[in-house]
Amino acid sequence: MRIEVNLLGGAKRARKKAGAGLRMPDFGRVFAQVKDPLFVGAVVAIVAAVLFIGSLFTVQQAQLALLRSDAERLRVEARRYQNLILAKRQAERLRDSLVAELTAIREIDGDRYIWPHVMEEVTRALPDYSWLVSLQHVPQPLMIVDDSIQPPPPPVRFEVAGRTSEIEAYTRFLRRLAASPWFTNVVEGPATTVVEEEKAMRAFSITATFQEADSAFIRTVPVIESVR
């Protein structure tokens, strides 16, 4: 019976300790042991597919991050443009309101001085030994062509009725009204003979239309001068 003693036991334990832990398999030895080429091709194809899918996933993740960044930038720009559009619409509503107010003011202001012009021109054209009985507005029909378009106001037409003691004064008055730059369509009305205070008088009526005179006939004065 033989008894053997291992005098290098520590070295064997050291080799076991050094080889302890996780080690990668030797793929070269594995492939060398495999003799089937189809199996090797399948393994290579699987590895290539895994690598391709991994690279594709990485590219898609990068593209997704870029798209998210672009989407966030577009949302910020959309909010900014929306605020600009709202401000523009508010400015347009304010502009339309101001235009409507200015139009109404022009209409009121334009009609304000019609009758003073009429009175002044009629009084200036009135000859001696003649006087007025009435001066009144003649209503004109409103012409509507299209319901969607607001028609302009009709022209101001008026009628003058008066008395004169001379037939020449009446014709002179008619000519002066026709020559006025503020009147147009001056039409002679019926003229009759009336008796007032035992005197024969000529009663007449004339109709005319007011028009805006040329700027050469318009004279403006300062407000202070007109008050004085």
C-alpha positions as a Markdown table, in Angstrom:
| # | Residue | x | y | z |
|---|---|---|---|---|
| 1 | Met | 0.0 | 0.0 | 0.0 |
| 2 | Arg | 1.4 | 3.4 | -1.2 |
| 3 | Ile | 0.6 | 6.7 | 0.4 |
| 4 | Glu | 1.2 | 9.8 | -1.8 |
| 5 | Val | 1.4 | 13.2 | -0.3 |
| 6 | Asn | 0.7 | 16.3 | -2.5 |
| 7 | Leu | 3.5 | 18.7 | -1.6 |
| 8 | Leu | 2.1 | 21.3 | -4.2 |
| 9 | Gly | -1.4 | 21.6 | -2.8 |
| 10 | Gly | -1.1 | 25.4 | -2.3 |
| 11 | Ala | -0.2 | 25.9 | -5.9 |
| 12 | Lys | -3.2 | 23.9 | -7.1 |
| 13 | Arg | -5.4 | 26.0 | -4.8 |
| 14 | Ala | -3.9 | 29.1 | -6.2 |
| 15 | Arg | -4.7 | 28.0 | -9.7 |
| 16 | Lys | -8.2 | 27.3 | -8.8 |
| 17 | Lys | -8.5 | 30.7 | -7.1 |
| 18 | Ala | -7.0 | 32.4 | -10.1 |
| 19 | Gly | -9.5 | 30.7 | -12.5 |
| 20 | Ala | -12.5 | 31.5 | -10.3 |
| 21 | Gly | -15.1 | 34.0 | -11.6 |
| 22 | Leu | -17.0 | 34.7 | -14.9 |
| 23 | Arg | -15.1 | 34.0 | -18.1 |
| 24 | Met | -16.1 | 34.6 | -21.7 |
| 25 | Pro | -16.4 | 31.5 | -23.8 |
| 26 | Asp | -13.8 | 30.9 | -26.4 |
| 27 | Phe | -15.9 | 31.4 | -29.5 |
| 28 | Gly | -12.9 | 30.5 | -31.7 |
| 29 | Arg | -12.7 | 27.0 | -30.0 |
| 30 | Val | -16.4 | 26.7 | -30.2 |
| 31 | Phe | -16.5 | 27.5 | -33.9 |
| 32 | Ala | -13.5 | 25.2 | -34.5 |
| 33 | Gln | -15.4 | 22.3 | -32.9 |
| 34 | Val | -18.5 | 22.9 | -35.0 |
| 35 | Lys | -18.2 | 21.2 | -38.3 |
| 36 | Asp | -21.6 | 22.1 | -39.8 |
| 37 | Pro | -21.4 | 25.2 | -42.0 |
| 38 | Leu | -25.1 | 25.8 | -42.0 |
| 39 | Phe | -25.1 | 26.2 | -38.2 |
| 40 | Val | -22.2 | 28.6 | -38.5 |
| 41 | Gly | -24.0 | 30.6 | -41.2 |
| 42 | Ala | -27.1 | 30.7 | -39.0 |
| 43 | Val | -25.2 | 31.9 | -36.0 |
| 44 | Val | -23.5 | 34.6 | -38.1 |
| 45 | Ala | -26.9 | 35.7 | -39.6 |
| 46 | Ile | -28.4 | 35.9 | -36.1 |
| 47 | Val | -25.5 | 38.0 | -34.9 |
| 48 | Ala | -25.7 | 40.3 | -38.0 |
| 49 | Ala | -29.4 | 40.6 | -37.5 |
| 50 | Val | -29.0 | 41.5 | -33.9 |
| 51 | Leu | -26.3 | 44.1 | -34.8 |
| 52 | Phe | -28.5 | 45.5 | -37.5 |
| 53 | Ile | -31.6 | 45.7 | -35.3 |
| 54 | Gly | -29.5 | 47.4 | -32.6 |
| 55 | Ser | -28.1 | 50.0 | -35.0 |
| 56 | Leu | -31.5 | 50.6 | -36.4 |
| 57 | Phe | -33.0 | 51.0 | -33.0 |
| 58 | Thr | -30.2 | 53.5 | -32.1 |
| 59 | Val | -30.9 | 55.5 | -35.3 |
| 60 | Gln | -34.6 | 55.5 | -34.7 |
| 61 | Gln | -34.1 | 56.7 | -31.1 |
| 62 | Ala | -31.9 | 59.5 | -32.3 |
| 63 | Gln | -34.5 | 60.5 | -35.0 |
| 64 | Leu | -37.3 | 60.3 | -32.4 |
| 65 | Ala | -35.3 | 62.6 | -30.1 |
| 66 | Leu | -34.8 | 65.0 | -33.0 |
| 67 | Leu | -38.5 | 64.9 | -33.9 |
| 68 | Arg | -39.5 | 65.6 | -30.3 |
| 69 | Ser | -37.2 | 68.6 | -30.2 |
| 70 | Asp | -38.7 | 69.9 | -33.5 |
| 71 | Ala | -42.2 | 69.3 | -32.2 |
| 72 | Glu | -41.5 | 71.3 | -29.1 |
| 73 | Arg | -40.0 | 74.1 | -31.1 |
| 74 | Leu | -43.0 | 74.1 | -33.4 |
| 75 | Arg | -45.4 | 74.2 | -30.5 |
| 76 | Val | -43.6 | 77.3 | -29.1 |
| 77 | Glu | -43.7 | 79.0 | -32.5 |
| 78 | Ala | -47.3 | 78.0 | -32.9 |
| 79 | Arg | -48.2 | 79.7 | -29.6 |
| 80 | Arg | -46.2 | 82.8 | -30.6 |
| 81 | Tyr | -47.9 | 83.0 | -34.0 |
| 82 | Gln | -51.3 | 82.4 | -32.4 |
| 83 | Asn | -50.7 | 85.3 | -30.1 |
| 84 | Leu | -49.7 | 87.4 | -33.1 |
| 85 | Ile | -52.8 | 86.4 | -35.0 |
| 86 | Leu | -55.0 | 87.2 | -32.0 |
| 87 | Ala | -53.4 | 90.6 | -31.7 |
| 88 | Lys | -53.8 | 91.2 | -35.5 |
| 89 | Arg | -57.5 | 90.3 | -35.3 |
| 90 | Gln | -58.0 | 92.6 | -32.4 |
| 91 | Ala | -56.2 | 95.4 | -34.2 |
| 92 | Glu | -58.4 | 94.8 | -37.3 |
| 93 | Arg | -61.6 | 94.9 | -35.2 |
| 94 | Leu | -60.4 | 98.2 | -33.6 |
| 95 | Arg | -59.6 | 99.5 | -37.1 |
| 96 | Asp | -63.0 | 98.6 | -38.4 |
| 97 | Ser | -64.7 | 100.2 | -35.4 |
| 98 | Leu | -62.7 | 103.4 | -35.9 |
| 99 | Val | -63.5 | 103.4 | -39.6 |
| 100 | Ala | -67.2 | 103.0 | -38.9 |
| 101 | Glu | -67.0 | 105.9 | -36.3 |
| 102 | Leu | -65.1 | 108.1 | -38.7 |
| 103 | Thr | -67.6 | 107.4 | -41.5 |
| 104 | Ala | -70.5 | 108.3 | -39.2 |
| 105 | Ile | -68.7 | 111.5 | -38.1 |
| 106 | Arg | -68.1 | 112.4 | -41.8 |
| 107 | Glu | -71.7 | 111.8 | -42.6 |
| 108 | Ile | -72.9 | 114.0 | -39.7 |
| 109 | Asp | -70.3 | 116.6 | -40.3 |
| 110 | Gly | -71.0 | 116.6 | -44.1 |
| 111 | Asp | -74.7 | 117.3 | -43.6 |
| 112 | Arg | -74.1 | 119.9 | -40.9 |
| 113 | Tyr | -73.2 | 122.7 | -43.3 |
| 114 | Ile | -75.6 | 122.0 | -46.1 |
| 115 | Trp | -78.5 | 124.1 | -44.9 |
| 116 | Pro | -76.3 | 127.1 | -43.9 |
| 117 | His | -74.9 | 127.0 | -47.5 |
| 118 | Val | -78.4 | 126.8 | -48.9 |
| 119 | Met | -79.7 | 129.7 | -46.8 |
| 120 | Glu | -76.6 | 131.8 | -47.6 |
| 121 | Glu | -76.8 | 131.3 | -51.3 |
| 122 | Val | -80.6 | 131.8 | -51.5 |
| 123 | Thr | -80.4 | 134.9 | -49.4 |
| 124 | Arg | -77.5 | 136.3 | -51.6 |
| 125 | Ala | -79.4 | 135.5 | -54.8 |
| 126 | Leu | -82.6 | 137.1 | -53.6 |
| 127 | Pro | -83.2 | 140.5 | -55.4 |
| 128 | Asp | -84.7 | 143.7 | -54.0 |
| 129 | Tyr | -88.5 | 143.9 | -53.5 |
| 130 | Ser | -88.7 | 140.2 | -53.0 |
| 131 | Trp | -89.0 | 138.0 | -50.0 |
| 132 | Leu | -89.2 | 134.4 | -49.0 |
| 133 | Val | -92.2 | 132.6 | -47.7 |
| 134 | Ser | -90.8 | 129.1 | -47.1 |
| 135 | Leu | -87.7 | 127.0 | -47.8 |
| 136 | Gln | -88.2 | 123.3 | -47.2 |
| 137 | His | -86.6 | 120.0 | -47.9 |
| 138 | Val | -88.0 | 117.8 | -50.7 |
| 139 | Pro | -87.6 | 114.1 | -49.8 |
| 140 | Gln | -85.9 | 112.0 | -52.3 |
| 141 | Pro | -86.4 | 108.2 | -52.8 |
| 142 | Leu | -83.5 | 106.0 | -51.7 |
| 143 | Met | -82.2 | 104.0 | -54.7 |
| 144 | Ile | -81.3 | 100.4 | -53.6 |
| 145 | Val | -79.4 | 98.4 | -56.3 |
| 146 | Asp | -77.9 | 95.6 | -54.2 |
| 147 | Asp | -78.9 | 94.5 | -50.7 |
| 148 | Ser | -75.2 | 93.7 | -49.8 |
| 149 | Ile | -74.0 | 97.3 | -50.6 |
| 150 | Gln | -75.1 | 100.3 | -48.6 |
| 151 | Pro | -76.4 | 102.9 | -51.1 |
| 152 | Pro | -75.1 | 106.5 | -50.7 |
| 153 | Pro | -77.5 | 109.1 | -49.3 |
| 154 | Pro | -79.7 | 110.8 | -51.9 |
| 155 | Pro | -78.8 | 114.4 | -52.8 |
| 156 | Val | -80.5 | 117.2 | -50.8 |
| 157 | Arg | -83.2 | 118.8 | -52.9 |
| 158 | Phe | -85.2 | 121.8 | -51.6 |
| 159 | Glu | -88.0 | 124.1 | -52.6 |
| 160 | Val | -88.1 | 127.9 | -52.3 |
| 161 | Ala | -91.4 | 129.8 | -52.2 |
| 162 | Gly | -91.5 | 133.5 | -52.3 |
| 163 | Arg | -93.2 | 136.8 | -53.4 |
| 164 | Thr | -92.0 | 139.6 | -55.6 |
| 165 | Ser | -93.5 | 142.8 | -56.8 |
| 166 | Glu | -91.6 | 142.7 | -60.1 |
| 167 | Ile | -91.5 | 140.0 | -62.7 |
| 168 | Glu | -88.0 | 141.0 | -63.6 |
| 169 | Ala | -86.9 | 140.4 | -60.0 |
| 170 | Tyr | -88.2 | 136.8 | -60.2 |
| 171 | Thr | -86.3 | 136.0 | -63.4 |
| 172 | Arg | -83.2 | 137.6 | -61.9 |
| 173 | Phe | -83.6 | 135.5 | -58.8 |
| 174 | Leu | -83.9 | 132.4 | -61.0 |
| 175 | Arg | -80.8 | 133.2 | -63.0 |
| 176 | Arg | -78.7 | 133.8 | -59.8 |
| 177 | Leu | -79.7 | 130.5 | -58.3 |
| 178 | Ala | -78.8 | 128.7 | -61.6 |
| 179 | Ala | -75.4 | 130.4 | -61.6 |
| 180 | Ser | -74.6 | 129.4 | -58.0 |
| 181 | Pro | -71.8 | 126.8 | -57.8 |
| 182 | Trp | -73.7 | 125.2 | -54.8 |
| 183 | Phe | -76.9 | 124.4 | -56.7 |
| 184 | Thr | -77.8 | 122.3 | -59.7 |
| 185 | Asn | -81.0 | 121.2 | -61.4 |
| 186 | Val | -82.7 | 124.5 | -60.7 |
| 187 | Val | -86.3 | 124.1 | -62.0 |
| 188 | Glu | -88.8 | 126.9 | -62.2 |
| 189 | Gly | -92.1 | 126.1 | -60.5 |
| 190 | Pro | -95.6 | 127.5 | -61.1 |
| 191 | Ala | -95.9 | 131.3 | -60.7 |
| 192 | Thr | -99.2 | 132.9 | -59.9 |
| 193 | Thr | -100.5 | 136.4 | -59.1 |
| 194 | Val | -101.8 | 137.0 | -55.6 |
| 195 | Val | -103.1 | 140.0 | -53.9 |
| 196 | Glu | -101.6 | 141.0 | -50.5 |
| 197 | Glu | -102.6 | 144.3 | -48.8 |
| 198 | Glu | -104.4 | 145.4 | -51.9 |
| 199 | Lys | -101.3 | 144.9 | -54.0 |
| 200 | Ala | -100.8 | 142.4 | -56.8 |
| 201 | Met | -97.8 | 140.2 | -56.1 |
| 202 | Arg | -96.1 | 137.5 | -58.0 |
| 203 | Ala | -96.0 | 134.2 | -56.1 |
| 204 | Phe | -93.3 | 131.8 | -57.3 |
| 205 | Ser | -91.7 | 128.5 | -56.3 |
| 206 | Ile | -88.3 | 127.1 | -57.4 |
| 207 | Thr | -86.7 | 123.7 | -56.7 |
| 208 | Ala | -83.0 | 123.0 | -56.8 |
| 209 | Thr | -80.5 | 120.4 | -55.7 |
| 210 | Phe | -77.5 | 121.1 | -53.4 |
| 211 | Gln | -74.1 | 120.1 | -54.6 |
| 212 | Glu | -70.6 | 120.4 | -53.1 |
| 213 | Ala | -69.0 | 123.4 | -54.8 |
| 214 | Asp | -65.5 | 123.3 | -56.3 |
| 215 | Ser | -62.7 | 124.0 | -53.9 |
| 216 | Ala | -62.1 | 127.4 | -55.6 |
| 217 | Phe | -65.4 | 128.6 | -54.3 |
| 218 | Ile | -64.9 | 127.4 | -50.8 |
| 219 | Arg | -63.5 | 130.0 | -48.3 |
| 220 | Thr | -62.4 | 129.0 | -44.8 |
| 221 | Val | -61.7 | 131.3 | -41.9 |
| 222 | Pro | -60.2 | 130.6 | -38.5 |
| 223 | Val | -62.7 | 129.8 | -35.7 |
| 224 | Ile | -61.6 | 132.9 | -33.7 |
| 225 | Glu | -62.2 | 135.2 | -36.6 |
| 226 | Ser | -65.6 | 133.6 | -37.3 |
| 227 | Val | -66.6 | 134.1 | -33.6 |
| 228 | Arg | -65.6 | 137.8 | -33.7 |
